[in-house]
Structures are given as structure tokens and as C-alpha cells.
Amino acid sequence: MQVLRTRRRRLLVLTGLAALLLAASGGLTAEATTRLTDPLQRQVDAIRDTGVVGVAAEVTSPGTRAVARAGVAERGTRKPMPRDGRFRIGSATKTFTATVVLQLVGEGRMSLEDTVERWLPGVVGAGDLITVRQLLQHSSGIPEVLPQIASLNSADGYRAERFRTYAPEELAGLAMGRSEDVPAEAAWSYSNTNYILAAMIIREVTGRSWGREVEDRIIRPLGLSGTSTPGTSPFIPGPHARAYTAFGAGTGAAIDVTALNASMAVGSGAVISTTRDLSRFSTALLGGRLLEPAELDEMTATVPAPELGVRYGLGLGEIPLTCGGSYFGHPGELLGYRTWAGITRDGSRTAVVYATSDGGPDTQQAMRALVDHELCGASARQRSRTGPSSAWSCVVGDGVSS
């Protein structure tokens, strides 16, 4: 399917694309679903046993969709995890943002080699030496803003500021206040501020907000009915499990943090979605339905990310499989919701899992193990085309909004 290059064309193809997606996911046989569900359920149970309150996962491949749930939707109750429950996907949002930027690049409205100064004059020190590519690749050297956000760093801060609205300009100022200047040739360093700036650039290029562009370019054309950009709303619409975190104080001190104005994560971690929608988005992206080949190649061209022990492209990580080869994906975390989403290189198989609450020291590894196990079934085909990959270490979370 040709890339959706203008709003008018996106509206015209909406019905057809939605029909294709429904056809891809709707023709499942009971036999196929059952065959995948049992081993998936065991892995989901293993994640629950690491100490999370609730967990849900979904695995898709041509003609099959398997789902599994464990734990409860609300602590102290027997409410099951909701079917197609919605949750904050944290830094998996970055893939959405990078996709919009690359669409604008493909439309000739901007370039990856444009400087930050061109679009955001005076916002970033040495902005004339930092490119859009460096923002999306986390090689800009721009400081991380999250330590400045009280609602993400302590229970008292959360209670006091969970409904506070941040403007992107304010967030950029808070981040840059930590450094008067930024080195142009900075080493790779993960910073959510990069994607806040990318969201600001999207607004400057299009004259419309980051949220509107994500909705019109990705959410509506793909029929992602459980996905939204909440803006300043602190609520999660539709069915969802509660989120809990102890802010590093230990599991006994965990509080309910479901309500949150996520404006501090615009472009970097604010999207709300479901396992089903993330699977659809990933399949469309790697399947070439959102980006032209040149822009998809830019997104998936990776560089070493030493902090994470993997490789990183533009809004996507390249993560090794234990059976050889690698997959693309992005973990995410935002106050009590943890996400791990992965897709094979050819876009044919996805695995998405999310958990509520902090869990224990083995939670993230168990989530990664689920994705690894489910995607390894397709790795033999990948290796025949891409060759073996290096034995990178496990990608790790990077704070409250990874």
C-alpha cells in the first residue's frame, strides 16, 4: 500500500486500511488461538510471579492472534485484567513521534539534517550544531528533563503535581537550565528531552500540535480505536487496569498513580494504547505502510547504544534474540505501567506485553524473555536474510518514562 502522504489521501484510504487490518486479525481459528495461548499463558504467569499486580500480553502472526492475562486490574480485588485494556505506553511513544517526523521528511517539508536552531531558534544551546537526526537518535547530548518533574519522582510530588500542565517550552527550559551549552559531538545518551523537542519541531513544521499529527497520520488511518494522545487529561479512557508505584521506596509503599497529566511526556511518553493497537501499529510500520522505503531505512539504521547494550535507530531499538538475529521494538515505562513491544524485521510477527506496578528485580527480564521467546519462532527466516547478530546484552529501563 502506498504511503499516506497527505491528510486527504489518509482519509481516503482509512476505510480500506481498516478493512485490511480487520481481515488480518479476524480470520483466526480456535485451533490456532489455542495452540499459542497455553505457552503464552505460562510466560504471563511467570511475569505475574515477579511481583506485579497485573499483566497482559498479545502475540500476532499471519492468521493468528493469541492473548493471555494474569493478576488483577485493581489491587485488593478479584477484578481480572481487562480485555484490550488501555495503558500508558511510556517510551514506546517515541516510535510514533519518529514516524511522524520521517513522514514529514518524506514529504519534503523538513530534513533529518535540519538543525534544531532552524525550527526552534534560541531554545537549545548550540542548537545550530544539533540536527533532527541527533534528536531522534539520542546523540544530541541534550540533558534529561525528567529529574525536574516532581510528579514522577516522589509520592509527595505526585500528590501535589499529578494534575499540573507543562508546556513543551517550559520542559525545554527546565532541561537546558541544567546546562548552558550542549556539545555538538556528544556520545550516545538517552534523553526524553530529545523527543519533547521533536514534538515541538512537528508543531513548527505543520502548524498543528504533535497530538493532532499523531492522530491524523497514524491513529485514525490505522483504525487504532484504543489509542489516544491525551493532551492534558489525567484520565485513561475506556477499560484499564490501575497503576501503582513505590517511587523506589519498596513495594510496601506503592500508591495508586493511575491519574496523571502526562503533558511532561509530550512526544516522549504520553501515548495511551492497547496491546492489540501496538501490534497493528508495529505491523503497519515495518510492513512499509506508514513510511516510504528510504525513510524506513533511515529509521532502522542503527548505531551502538552503550547505555542500553543494544543498537538504536530513529525511535526504534534493535534488540538481539537469544536464538540468533534481532528484532525491532521499544520498552516503555510511565508511573506504574511497564511495556515491552517487539516485532520481527519483516513485520510478520509481533509480541507486546505490559504490566502494572513496579514488580520486582526480575520483572523486566521476564517481560523481555516473553518477547524473545515469542519472536524466536520467526528468527530462522530472518537469519536467512540478515545474517547472525552480535550477542548484545539486555536492554534496560531508564527511569520513570523509559
Secondary structure, DSSP 8 states (H G I E B T S, - for coil): -----SHHHHHHHHHHHHHHHHHHHH---HHHHHHHHHHHHHHHHHHHTTT-SEEEEEEEETTEEEEEEEEBSSTTS--B--TT-BEE-GGGHHHHHHHHHHHHHHTTS--TT-BHHHHSTTTSTTGGG-BHHHHHHT-S-----GGG-GGGT-HHHHHHHTT----HHHHHHHHHTT-S---TT------THHHHHHHHHHHHHHSS-HHHHHIIIIITTTT-TT-B--TT--S--SSB---EE-TTS-GGG-EE-----GGGGTTTT--EE-HHHHHHHHHHHHTTSSS-HHHHHHHH--EEETTTTEEE-SS-EEEE-TTSSEEEEEEEEETTEEEEEEEETTS--EEEEEEES---TTHHHHHHHHHHHHHGGGHHHHHHHH------------STT-
